[in-house]
Amino acid sequence: MVGKGREKTGSGSVTMTMEGRVLALDEGGSEVIIDSEVRLTGKIVRFGRGMIESISAEIFKEFRVRFTAKLLQEGQGGEGNAAERDGEELNLLPLLFRAFRSWILRVFGRG
């Protein structure tokens, strides 16, 4: 999976590549393993590694929630809401707020 984004103003951009594998577990169920690489250019790099890691963590949480919902929906033979969310763009503002809160708590020793 490849995702790309560009600042509306300025020259900043982000590119993410993600590869996933699904492994069957001996006791039943599955494990999903994700490897990713994120490349940032422009002003966003000024935020620093800690803030960028917080943002990445929030994006992956959202991915996990959406992916789980899609798998559960497909497992039940339905299309429903999971299909409606295919290709839906992420609203980054709530993700940024959660990432900022998480970063602040970690910086001040509460996370």
Order of alpha helices (4+ residues) and beta strands (2+ residues): beta-beta-beta-alpha-alpha-alpha
